[in-house]
Amino acid sequence: MLAFAPLHAATSAAATVVTWLADTLAPLTGGAATAAAIVLFTVGVRLLISPLTLAQVRGERRRAALAPEVRDLQRRYADDPGRMQSELFALYRRAGASPVAGCLPALLQAPFFLVMYRLFATGDGHPHLLDEKLAGVPLGWHLGDGLTGPVLAVFGVLLAALLALAWWSARRARRAAAATGTIAGAPTEGPGAAVLGWLVPLLPFTTVLVGLVVPLAAVLYLVTTTAWTALEQAVLRRPQPEGIDGR
């Protein structure tokens, strides 16, 4: 049990925050106060990591500006994939546009999602939260815990939202690959490029699969964070005037 002490402490802290938010929101949201608190908790997490998101956007713009040089390297070293890869990363390093930085916001969200999952899957010292509801469905319920009308309606709406957001993200990933000449930092030409080109746009749809097996509270977290990501993409990644690279 000692190995899980940090996770238990983090879960207890999250429960305290969610409970305080729910008590504050109760006069406005009534029985949906805890669900609203989860939404605000998720927004708080995203605001916390927003500096990394801004850095990610700047990196994407720099990589897009490097697209002609990337294509030139792809043509020059078409017969030497290893050299192409090293030259490509050297180009990114000189321009300060590391493709790895784009993964950091998603990676930093994982612990918060794990905490939310644990809190509403086990109660972890706060069992009262499992009985809080959204539209009559307990936040601790999974999709298969009772396929009644309210359960199907609530999960159906949230999963449909996840599916729509995943489709939008996959479409943006394809456009970004076309603009930068790379997929997840790798060239769009050469060994493995076809597999990456097929796999990367499908990754956003994993949120839908996760939503099928986690508690309702965690699904709500997923919808909120993916919607926030879509909003960020619409605002921060809108076309820039000539000469502006986001710095």
The 8 nearest C-alpha neighbors of each residue, nearest first, counted from 0:
[[1, 2, 3, 4, 7, 5, 6, 8],
 [0, 2, 4, 3, 5, 7, 6, 8],
 [3, 1, 0, 4, 5, 6, 7, 8],
 [4, 2, 6, 1, 0, 5, 7, 8],
 [3, 5, 7, 1, 6, 2, 8, 0],
 [6, 4, 8, 7, 3, 9, 2, 1],
 [5, 7, 9, 3, 8, 4, 10, 114],
 [6, 8, 4, 10, 5, 9, 3, 11],
 [7, 9, 5, 11, 6, 10, 4, 12],
 [10, 8, 6, 12, 11, 7, 5, 13],
 [11, 9, 7, 13, 114, 12, 8, 118],
 [10, 12, 14, 8, 13, 9, 7, 15],
 [11, 13, 9, 15, 10, 14, 8, 16],
 [12, 14, 10, 16, 15, 11, 17, 9],
 [15, 13, 11, 17, 12, 16, 18, 10],
 [14, 16, 12, 18, 13, 17, 19, 11],
 [15, 17, 13, 19, 14, 18, 20, 12],
 [18, 16, 14, 20, 19, 36, 15, 21],
 [17, 19, 21, 15, 20, 16, 14, 22],
 [20, 18, 22, 16, 21, 17, 15, 23],
 [21, 19, 23, 17, 36, 18, 22, 24],
 [20, 22, 32, 33, 18, 24, 36, 23],
 [23, 21, 19, 25, 20, 24, 18, 32],
 [24, 22, 20, 21, 25, 19, 26, 32],
 [23, 25, 21, 27, 22, 32, 26, 28],
 [24, 26, 29, 32, 28, 22, 27, 23],
 [27, 25, 24, 29, 28, 23, 22, 32],
 [28, 26, 25, 24, 29, 32, 23, 31],
 [29, 27, 32, 25, 31, 24, 26, 30],
 [28, 30, 25, 31, 32, 26, 27, 24],
 [31, 29, 32, 28, 132, 25, 133, 33],
 [30, 32, 34, 133, 29, 28, 33, 35],
 [33, 31, 21, 25, 35, 28, 34, 30],
 [34, 32, 21, 36, 35, 31, 37, 131],
 [33, 35, 37, 31, 36, 32, 133, 38],
 [36, 34, 32, 38, 33, 37, 31, 39],
 [35, 37, 33, 39, 21, 20, 34, 38],
 [38, 36, 40, 34, 35, 39, 41, 33],
 [37, 39, 35, 41, 36, 40, 223, 42],
 [40, 38, 42, 36, 41, 37, 43, 35],
 [39, 41, 37, 43, 38, 42, 36, 44],
 [42, 40, 44, 38, 43, 39, 37, 220],
 [43, 41, 39, 45, 44, 40, 46, 38],
 [42, 44, 40, 46, 41, 45, 39, 47],
 [45, 43, 47, 41, 42, 46, 40, 48],
 [44, 46, 42, 47, 48, 43, 49, 41],
 [47, 45, 49, 43, 44, 48, 42, 50],
 [46, 48, 44, 45, 49, 43, 50, 42],
 [47, 49, 45, 46, 50, 51, 104, 44],
 [48, 50, 52, 46, 51, 47, 45, 53],
 [51, 49, 53, 52, 48, 54, 47, 46],
 [52, 50, 54, 49, 53, 48, 55, 104],
 [51, 53, 49, 55, 54, 50, 104, 56],
 [54, 52, 56, 50, 55, 51, 49, 57],
 [53, 55, 51, 57, 52, 56, 58, 50],
 [54, 56, 52, 101, 58, 53, 57, 100],
 [57, 55, 59, 53, 58, 54, 52, 60],
 [56, 58, 54, 60, 245, 59, 55, 61],
 [59, 57, 96, 55, 61, 56, 60, 62],
 [58, 60, 62, 56, 61, 57, 63, 55],
 [61, 59, 63, 57, 62, 58, 244, 64],
 [60, 62, 64, 58, 63, 59, 96, 57],
 [61, 63, 65, 59, 64, 60, 179, 96],
 [62, 64, 179, 60, 66, 65, 61, 178],
 [65, 63, 61, 62, 66, 60, 179, 67],
 [64, 66, 62, 63, 68, 67, 69, 61],
 [65, 67, 179, 69, 63, 68, 64, 180],
 [68, 66, 70, 69, 65, 71, 64, 180],
 [69, 67, 71, 65, 70, 66, 72, 90],
 [70, 68, 66, 72, 71, 67, 65, 73],
 [69, 71, 73, 67, 72, 68, 66, 74],
 [70, 72, 68, 74, 69, 73, 75, 67],
 [73, 71, 75, 69, 74, 70, 76, 68],
 [72, 74, 70, 71, 77, 76, 75, 69],
 [73, 75, 71, 77, 72, 76, 70, 78],
 [74, 76, 72, 73, 77, 71, 83, 78],
 [77, 75, 79, 83, 78, 73, 74, 72],
 [76, 78, 74, 73, 79, 75, 80, 189],
 [79, 77, 76, 80, 75, 189, 74, 83],
 [78, 80, 76, 82, 81, 77, 83, 189],
 [81, 79, 83, 82, 84, 189, 78, 77],
 [82, 80, 84, 83, 79, 85, 76, 86],
 [81, 83, 85, 84, 79, 80, 86, 76],
 [84, 82, 80, 86, 76, 81, 85, 87],
 [83, 85, 87, 81, 82, 86, 80, 88],
 [84, 86, 82, 88, 87, 83, 89, 81],
 [87, 85, 89, 83, 84, 88, 82, 90],
 [86, 88, 90, 84, 89, 85, 83, 91],
 [87, 89, 91, 85, 90, 86, 92, 84],
 [88, 90, 86, 92, 87, 91, 85, 93],
 [89, 91, 87, 93, 88, 92, 86, 94],
 [92, 90, 96, 88, 94, 89, 93, 97],
 [91, 93, 89, 95, 94, 90, 88, 96],
 [94, 92, 90, 91, 95, 89, 96, 88],
 [93, 95, 91, 92, 96, 90, 61, 62],
 [96, 94, 92, 93, 91, 97, 58, 61],
 [97, 95, 58, 91, 94, 61, 62, 92],
 [96, 98, 99, 91, 100, 95, 92, 58],
 [99, 97, 184, 100, 101, 96, 183, 58],
 [100, 98, 101, 97, 102, 184, 103, 183],
 [101, 99, 102, 98, 103, 97, 55, 58],
 [100, 102, 55, 99, 103, 98, 104, 58],
 [103, 101, 100, 105, 99, 104, 106, 98],
 [102, 104, 106, 105, 100, 101, 107, 51],
 [105, 103, 107, 106, 102, 52, 51, 108],
 [106, 104, 108, 103, 107, 102, 109, 101],
 [107, 105, 103, 108, 109, 104, 102, 110],
 [108, 106, 104, 109, 105, 103, 110, 48],
 [107, 109, 105, 106, 111, 110, 112, 104],
 [108, 110, 112, 106, 111, 107, 113, 105],
 [111, 109, 113, 112, 108, 114, 107, 106],
 [112, 110, 114, 113, 108, 109, 115, 44],
 [111, 113, 115, 109, 114, 110, 116, 108],
 [114, 112, 110, 116, 111, 115, 117, 109],
 [113, 115, 111, 117, 10, 112, 116, 118],
 [116, 114, 112, 118, 113, 117, 217, 111],
 [115, 117, 113, 114, 217, 119, 118, 120],
 [118, 116, 120, 114, 115, 119, 121, 113],
 [117, 119, 122, 115, 116, 120, 123, 121],
 [118, 120, 139, 122, 116, 117, 121, 129],
 [121, 119, 117, 118, 116, 139, 122, 214],
 [122, 120, 123, 119, 117, 118, 126, 129],
 [121, 123, 126, 125, 118, 119, 124, 120],
 [124, 122, 121, 125, 118, 126, 117, 7],
 [123, 125, 122, 126, 11, 121, 118, 7],
 [124, 126, 122, 127, 123, 128, 14, 118],
 [127, 125, 122, 128, 129, 124, 123, 121],
 [126, 128, 129, 125, 130, 131, 122, 124],
 [127, 129, 131, 126, 130, 125, 122, 119],
 [130, 128, 139, 127, 126, 131, 119, 138],
 [131, 129, 137, 128, 127, 132, 138, 139],
 [130, 132, 128, 137, 129, 138, 33, 127],
 [133, 131, 137, 136, 138, 135, 130, 31],
 [132, 134, 136, 135, 31, 34, 137, 138],
 [135, 133, 136, 132, 153, 149, 31, 30],
 [134, 136, 133, 132, 137, 149, 150, 30],
 [135, 137, 132, 133, 134, 150, 138, 149],
 [138, 136, 132, 130, 139, 131, 140, 133],
 [137, 139, 215, 216, 132, 140, 131, 129],
 [138, 140, 129, 119, 214, 137, 120, 215],
 [141, 139, 214, 137, 138, 215, 144, 142],
 [142, 140, 214, 144, 143, 213, 215, 212],
 [141, 143, 144, 211, 140, 154, 212, 150],
 [142, 144, 141, 145, 146, 140, 212, 211],
 [145, 143, 141, 142, 140, 146, 150, 147],
 [144, 146, 143, 147, 150, 142, 141, 140],
 [147, 145, 150, 151, 143, 144, 148, 142],
 [146, 148, 150, 145, 149, 151, 152, 144],
 [147, 149, 151, 150, 152, 146, 153, 145],
 [150, 148, 152, 151, 147, 153, 136, 135],
 [151, 149, 153, 147, 152, 148, 146, 154],
 [152, 150, 148, 154, 155, 149, 153, 146],
 [151, 153, 155, 149, 150, 154, 148, 156],
 [154, 152, 150, 155, 156, 151, 149, 157],
 [153, 155, 157, 151, 156, 152, 158, 150],
 [156, 154, 152, 158, 153, 151, 157, 159],
 [155, 157, 159, 153, 154, 158, 152, 160],
 [156, 158, 160, 154, 159, 155, 161, 153],
 [159, 157, 161, 155, 160, 156, 154, 162],
 [158, 160, 162, 156, 161, 157, 155, 163],
 [159, 161, 157, 163, 158, 162, 164, 156],
 [162, 160, 158, 164, 159, 163, 207, 222],
 [161, 163, 159, 165, 160, 164, 158, 207],
 [164, 162, 166, 160, 165, 161, 159, 167],
 [163, 165, 167, 161, 166, 162, 160, 168],
 [166, 164, 203, 168, 162, 204, 167, 163],
 [165, 167, 169, 163, 164, 168, 170, 162],
 [166, 168, 164, 170, 165, 169, 171, 163],
 [169, 167, 171, 165, 170, 166, 172, 164],
 [170, 168, 200, 172, 166, 171, 167, 165],
 [169, 171, 167, 173, 168, 172, 166, 174],
 [170, 172, 168, 174, 169, 173, 175, 167],
 [173, 171, 169, 175, 170, 174, 200, 168],
 [174, 172, 176, 170, 171, 175, 177, 169],
 [173, 175, 171, 177, 176, 172, 178, 170],
 [174, 176, 178, 172, 177, 173, 171, 179],
 [177, 175, 173, 181, 182, 179, 174, 178],
 [176, 178, 174, 175, 180, 179, 173, 181],
 [179, 177, 175, 176, 63, 180, 174, 66],
 [180, 178, 63, 66, 181, 176, 62, 177],
 [179, 181, 177, 176, 66, 187, 178, 186],
 [182, 180, 186, 187, 185, 176, 179, 184],
 [181, 183, 185, 184, 176, 187, 186, 196],
 [184, 182, 185, 181, 98, 199, 195, 99],
 [183, 185, 98, 182, 181, 186, 99, 97],
 [186, 184, 181, 182, 183, 187, 84, 192],
 [187, 185, 181, 188, 182, 180, 192, 184],
 [188, 186, 181, 192, 180, 182, 185, 189],
 [189, 187, 186, 192, 73, 190, 193, 77],
 [188, 190, 192, 80, 191, 187, 186, 77],
 [191, 189, 192, 188, 80, 193, 194, 186],
 [190, 192, 194, 193, 195, 189, 188, 196],
 [193, 191, 195, 187, 194, 188, 190, 189],
 [192, 194, 196, 195, 191, 197, 187, 190],
 [193, 195, 197, 191, 196, 192, 198, 199],
 [196, 194, 198, 192, 197, 193, 199, 191],
 [195, 197, 193, 194, 198, 192, 199, 182],
 [196, 198, 194, 195, 199, 193, 200, 201],
 [197, 199, 195, 201, 200, 196, 194, 202],
 [198, 200, 201, 202, 195, 196, 197, 182],
 [201, 199, 169, 202, 198, 172, 197, 173],
 [200, 202, 198, 199, 204, 203, 169, 197],
 [201, 203, 204, 199, 205, 200, 198, 169],
 [204, 202, 165, 205, 201, 206, 169, 168],
 [203, 205, 165, 206, 202, 207, 201, 162],
 [206, 204, 208, 207, 203, 202, 209, 201],
 [205, 207, 209, 204, 208, 210, 203, 161],
 [206, 208, 210, 205, 204, 209, 161, 162],
 [209, 207, 205, 211, 210, 206, 204, 212],
 [210, 208, 206, 211, 207, 212, 205, 213],
 [209, 211, 207, 218, 208, 212, 213, 206],
 [212, 210, 208, 209, 213, 142, 207, 141],
 [211, 213, 210, 209, 141, 142, 214, 208],
 [212, 214, 210, 141, 217, 211, 209, 215],
 [215, 213, 141, 139, 140, 217, 216, 120],
 [214, 216, 138, 218, 217, 140, 139, 141],
 [217, 215, 138, 219, 218, 214, 220, 139],
 [216, 218, 220, 219, 214, 215, 116, 115],
 [219, 217, 215, 221, 210, 220, 216, 222],
 [218, 220, 216, 222, 217, 221, 223, 215],
 [219, 221, 217, 223, 218, 222, 224, 41],
 [222, 220, 218, 224, 219, 223, 225, 217],
 [223, 221, 219, 225, 220, 224, 161, 226],
 [222, 224, 226, 220, 221, 225, 227, 219],
 [223, 225, 227, 221, 226, 222, 220, 228],
 [226, 224, 228, 222, 227, 223, 221, 229],
 [227, 225, 229, 223, 228, 224, 222, 230],
 [228, 226, 224, 230, 225, 229, 223, 231],
 [229, 227, 225, 231, 226, 230, 232, 224],
 [228, 230, 226, 232, 231, 227, 233, 225],
 [231, 229, 227, 233, 232, 228, 234, 226],
 [232, 230, 228, 234, 229, 233, 235, 227],
 [231, 233, 236, 229, 230, 235, 234, 228],
 [232, 234, 230, 231, 236, 237, 235, 229],
 [235, 233, 231, 232, 237, 236, 230, 229],
 [236, 234, 232, 231, 237, 233, 56, 53],
 [237, 235, 232, 234, 233, 238, 56, 231],
 [236, 238, 235, 234, 233, 239, 232, 231],
 [239, 237, 236, 240, 235, 241, 234, 233],
 [238, 240, 243, 237, 241, 244, 245, 236],
 [241, 239, 243, 242, 238, 244, 237, 245],
 [240, 242, 243, 239, 244, 238, 64, 245],
 [241, 243, 240, 244, 239, 245, 64, 246],
 [244, 242, 241, 245, 240, 239, 246, 60],
 [243, 245, 246, 60, 242, 61, 57, 239],
 [244, 246, 57, 243, 60, 56, 239, 61],
 [245, 244, 57, 243, 54, 61, 60, 58]]
